[in-house]
């Protein structure tokens, strides 16, 4: 029985790595950065538009949970989704990570950066002269 549990555990880990790898690539980052423990969190903070020092907030017990929810909301917005998708990232992380990684979601830029908004699409480029 213990062997089956380990096999399931390894499969879940490999699937999680694949999901993170593809999500990083969609955001224009190298996929290998997703497998380095603290570095991947710094890259996610960069992807959502938060400063590097937010990683310190993530290790404070109660504050870390709230900050993690904010980061998940920013990640959802960065890929063009709303609050419902944020709840999915919080409660069913691996499934919604796969939706981000392998679905039709497109990275739209850091949603948590000051002065940015994903509410409206960017203006179209000016027409080319004839």
CNS distance restraints for C-alpha pairs under 8 A (distance, minus, plus):
assign (resid   1 and name CA) (resid   5 and name CA) 6.57 0.50 0.50
assign (resid   2 and name CA) (resid   6 and name CA) 6.33 0.50 0.50
assign (resid   3 and name CA) (resid   7 and name CA) 6.16 0.50 0.50
assign (resid   4 and name CA) (resid   8 and name CA) 6.20 0.50 0.50
assign (resid   5 and name CA) (resid   9 and name CA) 6.14 0.50 0.50
assign (resid   6 and name CA) (resid  10 and name CA) 6.11 0.50 0.50
assign (resid   7 and name CA) (resid  11 and name CA) 6.18 0.50 0.50
assign (resid   8 and name CA) (resid  12 and name CA) 6.22 0.50 0.50
assign (resid   9 and name CA) (resid  13 and name CA) 6.27 0.50 0.50
assign (resid  10 and name CA) (resid  14 and name CA) 6.15 0.50 0.50
assign (resid  11 and name CA) (resid  15 and name CA) 6.11 0.50 0.50
assign (resid  12 and name CA) (resid  16 and name CA) 6.08 0.50 0.50
assign (resid  13 and name CA) (resid  17 and name CA) 6.22 0.50 0.50
assign (resid  14 and name CA) (resid  18 and name CA) 6.21 0.50 0.50
assign (resid  15 and name CA) (resid  19 and name CA) 6.17 0.50 0.50
assign (resid  16 and name CA) (resid  20 and name CA) 6.19 0.50 0.50
assign (resid  16 and name CA) (resid  94 and name CA) 6.59 0.50 0.50
assign (resid  17 and name CA) (resid  21 and name CA) 5.93 0.50 0.50
assign (resid  17 and name CA) (resid  34 and name CA) 7.19 0.50 0.50
assign (resid  17 and name CA) (resid  35 and name CA) 6.70 0.50 0.50
assign (resid  18 and name CA) (resid  22 and name CA) 6.23 0.50 0.50
assign (resid  19 and name CA) (resid  23 and name CA) 6.13 0.50 0.50
assign (resid  19 and name CA) (resid  94 and name CA) 7.94 0.50 0.50
assign (resid  19 and name CA) (resid  97 and name CA) 6.09 0.50 0.50
assign (resid  19 and name CA) (resid  98 and name CA) 5.35 0.50 0.50
assign (resid  19 and name CA) (resid 101 and name CA) 5.40 0.50 0.50
assign (resid  19 and name CA) (resid 102 and name CA) 7.49 0.50 0.50
assign (resid  20 and name CA) (resid  24 and name CA) 6.06 0.50 0.50
assign (resid  20 and name CA) (resid  31 and name CA) 7.60 0.50 0.50
assign (resid  20 and name CA) (resid  34 and name CA) 5.86 0.50 0.50
assign (resid  20 and name CA) (resid  97 and name CA) 7.25 0.50 0.50
assign (resid  20 and name CA) (resid 101 and name CA) 7.03 0.50 0.50
assign (resid  21 and name CA) (resid  25 and name CA) 6.34 0.50 0.50
assign (resid  21 and name CA) (resid  30 and name CA) 7.90 0.50 0.50
assign (resid  21 and name CA) (resid  31 and name CA) 4.37 0.50 0.50
assign (resid  21 and name CA) (resid  32 and name CA) 6.67 0.50 0.50
assign (resid  21 and name CA) (resid  33 and name CA) 7.78 0.50 0.50
assign (resid  21 and name CA) (resid  34 and name CA) 5.61 0.50 0.50
assign (resid  21 and name CA) (resid  35 and name CA) 7.74 0.50 0.50
assign (resid  21 and name CA) (resid 101 and name CA) 7.92 0.50 0.50
assign (resid  22 and name CA) (resid  26 and name CA) 6.20 0.50 0.50
assign (resid  22 and name CA) (resid  31 and name CA) 6.53 0.50 0.50
assign (resid  22 and name CA) (resid 101 and name CA) 5.02 0.50 0.50
assign (resid  22 and name CA) (resid 102 and name CA) 7.10 0.50 0.50
assign (resid  23 and name CA) (resid  27 and name CA) 6.41 0.50 0.50
assign (resid  23 and name CA) (resid  31 and name CA) 7.94 0.50 0.50
assign (resid  23 and name CA) (resid  97 and name CA) 7.71 0.50 0.50
assign (resid  23 and name CA) (resid 100 and name CA) 6.32 0.50 0.50
assign (resid  23 and name CA) (resid 101 and name CA) 4.44 0.50 0.50
assign (resid  23 and name CA) (resid 102 and name CA) 7.93 0.50 0.50
assign (resid  24 and name CA) (resid  28 and name CA) 6.45 0.50 0.50
assign (resid  24 and name CA) (resid  29 and name CA) 5.12 0.50 0.50
assign (resid  24 and name CA) (resid  30 and name CA) 6.42 0.50 0.50
assign (resid  24 and name CA) (resid  31 and name CA) 5.44 0.50 0.50
assign (resid  24 and name CA) (resid  33 and name CA) 7.80 0.50 0.50
assign (resid  24 and name CA) (resid  34 and name CA) 6.81 0.50 0.50
assign (resid  25 and name CA) (resid  29 and name CA) 5.14 0.50 0.50
assign (resid  25 and name CA) (resid  30 and name CA) 5.79 0.50 0.50
assign (resid  25 and name CA) (resid  31 and name CA) 5.43 0.50 0.50
assign (resid  26 and name CA) (resid 101 and name CA) 7.32 0.50 0.50
assign (resid  26 and name CA) (resid 106 and name CA) 6.91 0.50 0.50
assign (resid  26 and name CA) (resid 107 and name CA) 6.16 0.50 0.50
assign (resid  27 and name CA) (resid  47 and name CA) 6.95 0.50 0.50
assign (resid  27 and name CA) (resid 107 and name CA) 5.39 0.50 0.50
assign (resid  27 and name CA) (resid 109 and name CA) 7.80 0.50 0.50
assign (resid  29 and name CA) (resid  33 and name CA) 7.52 0.50 0.50
assign (resid  30 and name CA) (resid  34 and name CA) 7.93 0.50 0.50
assign (resid  31 and name CA) (resid  35 and name CA) 7.99 0.50 0.50
assign (resid  32 and name CA) (resid  36 and name CA) 7.58 0.50 0.50
assign (resid  33 and name CA) (resid  39 and name CA) 6.72 0.50 0.50
assign (resid  33 and name CA) (resid  40 and name CA) 5.76 0.50 0.50
assign (resid  33 and name CA) (resid  43 and name CA) 7.70 0.50 0.50
assign (resid  34 and name CA) (resid  39 and name CA) 7.54 0.50 0.50
assign (resid  34 and name CA) (resid  40 and name CA) 4.80 0.50 0.50
assign (resid  35 and name CA) (resid  40 and name CA) 6.71 0.50 0.50
assign (resid  36 and name CA) (resid  40 and name CA) 5.77 0.50 0.50
assign (resid  37 and name CA) (resid  41 and name CA) 7.12 0.50 0.50
assign (resid  38 and name CA) (resid  42 and name CA) 6.54 0.50 0.50
assign (resid  39 and name CA) (resid  43 and name CA) 6.25 0.50 0.50
assign (resid  40 and name CA) (resid  44 and name CA) 6.17 0.50 0.50
assign (resid  41 and name CA) (resid  45 and name CA) 6.18 0.50 0.50
assign (resid  41 and name CA) (resid  55 and name CA) 7.25 0.50 0.50
assign (resid  42 and name CA) (resid  46 and name CA) 6.22 0.50 0.50
assign (resid  42 and name CA) (resid  52 and name CA) 6.06 0.50 0.50
assign (resid  42 and name CA) (resid  55 and name CA) 6.95 0.50 0.50
assign (resid  43 and name CA) (resid  47 and name CA) 6.06 0.50 0.50
assign (resid  44 and name CA) (resid  48 and name CA) 6.26 0.50 0.50
assign (resid  44 and name CA) (resid  75 and name CA) 7.95 0.50 0.50
assign (resid  45 and name CA) (resid  49 and name CA) 6.12 0.50 0.50
assign (resid  45 and name CA) (resid  50 and name CA) 5.03 0.50 0.50
assign (resid  45 and name CA) (resid  51 and name CA) 6.64 0.50 0.50
assign (resid  45 and name CA) (resid  52 and name CA) 6.64 0.50 0.50
assign (resid  45 and name CA) (resid  54 and name CA) 7.51 0.50 0.50
assign (resid  45 and name CA) (resid  55 and name CA) 7.92 0.50 0.50
assign (resid  45 and name CA) (resid  71 and name CA) 7.26 0.50 0.50
assign (resid  46 and name CA) (resid  50 and name CA) 5.76 0.50 0.50
assign (resid  46 and name CA) (resid  51 and name CA) 6.83 0.50 0.50
assign (resid  46 and name CA) (resid  52 and name CA) 7.25 0.50 0.50
assign (resid  46 and name CA) (resid 110 and name CA) 7.49 0.50 0.50
assign (resid  47 and name CA) (resid  75 and name CA) 7.53 0.50 0.50
assign (resid  47 and name CA) (resid  78 and name CA) 7.65 0.50 0.50
assign (resid  47 and name CA) (resid 109 and name CA) 7.12 0.50 0.50
assign (resid  47 and name CA) (resid 110 and name CA) 5.44 0.50 0.50
assign (resid  48 and name CA) (resid  71 and name CA) 6.98 0.50 0.50
assign (resid  48 and name CA) (resid  74 and name CA) 5.46 0.50 0.50
assign (resid  48 and name CA) (resid  75 and name CA) 5.47 0.50 0.50
assign (resid  48 and name CA) (resid  78 and name CA) 6.13 0.50 0.50
assign (resid  48 and name CA) (resid 109 and name CA) 7.35 0.50 0.50
assign (resid  48 and name CA) (resid 110 and name CA) 4.24 0.50 0.50
assign (resid  48 and name CA) (resid 111 and name CA) 5.45 0.50 0.50
assign (resid  48 and name CA) (resid 112 and name CA) 5.33 0.50 0.50
assign (resid  48 and name CA) (resid 113 and name CA) 7.11 0.50 0.50
assign (resid  49 and name CA) (resid  74 and name CA) 7.95 0.50 0.50
assign (resid  49 and name CA) (resid 110 and name CA) 4.48 0.50 0.50
assign (resid  49 and name CA) (resid 111 and name CA) 6.07 0.50 0.50
assign (resid  49 and name CA) (resid 112 and name CA) 4.53 0.50 0.50
assign (resid  49 and name CA) (resid 113 and name CA) 4.22 0.50 0.50
assign (resid  49 and name CA) (resid 114 and name CA) 7.83 0.50 0.50
assign (resid  50 and name CA) (resid  54 and name CA) 6.90 0.50 0.50
assign (resid  50 and name CA) (resid 112 and name CA) 5.89 0.50 0.50
assign (resid  50 and name CA) (resid 113 and name CA) 6.21 0.50 0.50
assign (resid  53 and name CA) (resid  57 and name CA) 7.24 0.50 0.50
assign (resid  54 and name CA) (resid  58 and name CA) 6.43 0.50 0.50
assign (resid  54 and name CA) (resid  67 and name CA) 7.86 0.50 0.50
assign (resid  55 and name CA) (resid  59 and name CA) 6.91 0.50 0.50
assign (resid  56 and name CA) (resid  60 and name CA) 7.12 0.50 0.50
assign (resid  57 and name CA) (resid  63 and name CA) 6.39 0.50 0.50
assign (resid  57 and name CA) (resid  64 and name CA) 5.49 0.50 0.50
assign (resid  57 and name CA) (resid  67 and name CA) 6.87 0.50 0.50
assign (resid  58 and name CA) (resid  63 and name CA) 6.86 0.50 0.50
assign (resid  58 and name CA) (resid  64 and name CA) 3.80 0.50 0.50
assign (resid  58 and name CA) (resid  65 and name CA) 7.03 0.50 0.50
assign (resid  58 and name CA) (resid  67 and name CA) 6.19 0.50 0.50
assign (resid  58 and name CA) (resid  68 and name CA) 6.64 0.50 0.50
assign (resid  59 and name CA) (resid  63 and name CA) 7.95 0.50 0.50
assign (resid  59 and name CA) (resid  64 and name CA) 5.52 0.50 0.50
assign (resid  60 and name CA) (resid  64 and name CA) 5.06 0.50 0.50
assign (resid  61 and name CA) (resid  65 and name CA) 6.93 0.50 0.50
assign (resid  62 and name CA) (resid  66 and name CA) 6.79 0.50 0.50
assign (resid  63 and name CA) (resid  67 and name CA) 6.10 0.50 0.50
assign (resid  64 and name CA) (resid  68 and name CA) 5.92 0.50 0.50
assign (resid  65 and name CA) (resid  69 and name CA) 6.38 0.50 0.50
assign (resid  66 and name CA) (resid  70 and name CA) 6.40 0.50 0.50
assign (resid  67 and name CA) (resid  71 and name CA) 6.15 0.50 0.50
assign (resid  68 and name CA) (resid  72 and name CA) 6.13 0.50 0.50
assign (resid  69 and name CA) (resid  73 and name CA) 6.19 0.50 0.50
assign (resid  69 and name CA) (resid  90 and name CA) 7.00 0.50 0.50
assign (resid  70 and name CA) (resid  74 and name CA) 6.19 0.50 0.50
assign (resid  71 and name CA) (resid  75 and name CA) 6.01 0.50 0.50
assign (resid  72 and name CA) (resid  76 and name CA) 6.12 0.50 0.50
assign (resid  72 and name CA) (resid  86 and name CA) 5.95 0.50 0.50
assign (resid  72 and name CA) (resid  89 and name CA) 6.49 0.50 0.50
assign (resid  72 and name CA) (resid  90 and name CA) 6.97 0.50 0.50
assign (resid  73 and name CA) (resid  77 and name CA) 6.25 0.50 0.50
assign (resid  73 and name CA) (resid  82 and name CA) 7.75 0.50 0.50
assign (resid  73 and name CA) (resid  83 and name CA) 6.88 0.50 0.50
assign (resid  73 and name CA) (resid  86 and name CA) 5.05 0.50 0.50
assign (resid  74 and name CA) (resid  78 and name CA) 5.92 0.50 0.50
assign (resid  74 and name CA) (resid 110 and name CA) 7.52 0.50 0.50
assign (resid  74 and name CA) (resid 111 and name CA) 5.38 0.50 0.50
assign (resid  74 and name CA) (resid 112 and name CA) 5.52 0.50 0.50
assign (resid  75 and name CA) (resid  79 and name CA) 6.48 0.50 0.50
assign (resid  75 and name CA) (resid  86 and name CA) 7.94 0.50 0.50
assign (resid  75 and name CA) (resid 110 and name CA) 7.91 0.50 0.50
assign (resid  75 and name CA) (resid 111 and name CA) 7.24 0.50 0.50
assign (resid  76 and name CA) (resid  80 and name CA) 6.45 0.50 0.50
assign (resid  76 and name CA) (resid  81 and name CA) 5.08 0.50 0.50
assign (resid  76 and name CA) (resid  82 and name CA) 6.29 0.50 0.50
assign (resid  76 and name CA) (resid  83 and name CA) 7.64 0.50 0.50
assign (resid  76 and name CA) (resid  85 and name CA) 6.24 0.50 0.50
assign (resid  76 and name CA) (resid  86 and name CA) 5.59 0.50 0.50
assign (resid  76 and name CA) (resid  89 and name CA) 7.86 0.50 0.50
assign (resid  77 and name CA) (resid  81 and name CA) 5.03 0.50 0.50
assign (resid  77 and name CA) (resid  82 and name CA) 6.00 0.50 0.50
assign (resid  77 and name CA) (resid 111 and name CA) 5.67 0.50 0.50
assign (resid  77 and name CA) (resid 118 and name CA) 6.84 0.50 0.50
assign (resid  78 and name CA) (resid 107 and name CA) 5.92 0.50 0.50
assign (resid  78 and name CA) (resid 108 and name CA) 5.43 0.50 0.50
assign (resid  78 and name CA) (resid 109 and name CA) 5.46 0.50 0.50
assign (resid  78 and name CA) (resid 110 and name CA) 5.31 0.50 0.50
assign (resid  78 and name CA) (resid 111 and name CA) 4.83 0.50 0.50
assign (resid  78 and name CA) (resid 112 and name CA) 7.98 0.50 0.50
assign (resid  78 and name CA) (resid 118 and name CA) 7.45 0.50 0.50
assign (resid  79 and name CA) (resid 100 and name CA) 7.42 0.50 0.50
assign (resid  79 and name CA) (resid 105 and name CA) 5.91 0.50 0.50
assign (resid  79 and name CA) (resid 106 and name CA) 5.44 0.50 0.50
assign (resid  79 and name CA) (resid 107 and name CA) 4.48 0.50 0.50
assign (resid  79 and name CA) (resid 108 and name CA) 5.60 0.50 0.50
assign (resid  79 and name CA) (resid 109 and name CA) 7.58 0.50 0.50
assign (resid  80 and name CA) (resid 105 and name CA) 7.13 0.50 0.50
assign (resid  80 and name CA) (resid 106 and name CA) 7.07 0.50 0.50
assign (resid  80 and name CA) (resid 107 and name CA) 7.18 0.50 0.50
assign (resid  80 and name CA) (resid 108 and name CA) 6.51 0.50 0.50
assign (resid  80 and name CA) (resid 118 and name CA) 7.04 0.50 0.50
assign (resid  81 and name CA) (resid  85 and name CA) 6.00 0.50 0.50
assign (resid  81 and name CA) (resid  86 and name CA) 7.77 0.50 0.50
assign (resid  82 and name CA) (resid  86 and name CA) 6.50 0.50 0.50
assign (resid  83 and name CA) (resid  87 and name CA) 6.31 0.50 0.50
assign (resid  84 and name CA) (resid  88 and name CA) 6.42 0.50 0.50
assign (resid  85 and name CA) (resid  89 and name CA) 6.22 0.50 0.50
assign (resid  85 and name CA) (resid  96 and name CA) 7.50 0.50 0.50
assign (resid  86 and name CA) (resid  90 and name CA) 6.26 0.50 0.50
assign (resid  87 and name CA) (resid  91 and name CA) 6.10 0.50 0.50
assign (resid  87 and name CA) (resid  92 and name CA) 7.98 0.50 0.50
assign (resid  88 and name CA) (resid  92 and name CA) 5.18 0.50 0.50
assign (resid  88 and name CA) (resid  93 and name CA) 6.47 0.50 0.50
assign (resid  88 and name CA) (resid  95 and name CA) 8.00 0.50 0.50
assign (resid  88 and name CA) (resid  96 and name CA) 5.97 0.50 0.50
assign (resid  89 and name CA) (resid  93 and name CA) 4.37 0.50 0.50
assign (resid  89 and name CA) (resid  94 and name CA) 7.65 0.50 0.50
assign (resid  89 and name CA) (resid  95 and name CA) 7.87 0.50 0.50
assign (resid  89 and name CA) (resid  96 and name CA) 5.42 0.50 0.50
assign (resid  89 and name CA) (resid  97 and name CA) 6.84 0.50 0.50
assign (resid  92 and name CA) (resid  96 and name CA) 6.32 0.50 0.50
assign (resid  93 and name CA) (resid  97 and name CA) 5.83 0.50 0.50
assign (resid  94 and name CA) (resid  98 and name CA) 6.25 0.50 0.50
assign (resid  95 and name CA) (resid  99 and name CA) 6.44 0.50 0.50
assign (resid  96 and name CA) (resid 100 and name CA) 6.26 0.50 0.50
assign (resid  97 and name CA) (resid 101 and name CA) 6.08 0.50 0.50
assign (resid  98 and name CA) (resid 102 and name CA) 5.66 0.50 0.50
assign (resid  98 and name CA) (resid 103 and name CA) 7.21 0.50 0.50
assign (resid  99 and name CA) (resid 103 and name CA) 4.78 0.50 0.50
assign (resid  99 and name CA) (resid 104 and name CA) 7.81 0.50 0.50
assign (resid  99 and name CA) (resid 105 and name CA) 7.46 0.50 0.50
assign (resid 100 and name CA) (resid 104 and name CA) 7.47 0.50 0.50
assign (resid 100 and name CA) (resid 105 and name CA) 5.57 0.50 0.50
assign (resid 100 and name CA) (resid 106 and name CA) 8.00 0.50 0.50
assign (resid 101 and name CA) (resid 105 and name CA) 7.55 0.50 0.50
assign (resid 108 and name CA) (resid 118 and name CA) 7.63 0.50 0.50
assign (resid 110 and name CA) (resid 116 and name CA) 7.67 0.50 0.50
assign (resid 111 and name CA) (resid 116 and name CA) 6.40 0.50 0.50
assign (resid 111 and name CA) (resid 117 and name CA) 6.39 0.50 0.50
assign (resid 111 and name CA) (resid 118 and name CA) 6.47 0.50 0.50
assign (resid 112 and name CA) (resid 116 and name CA) 7.35 0.50 0.50
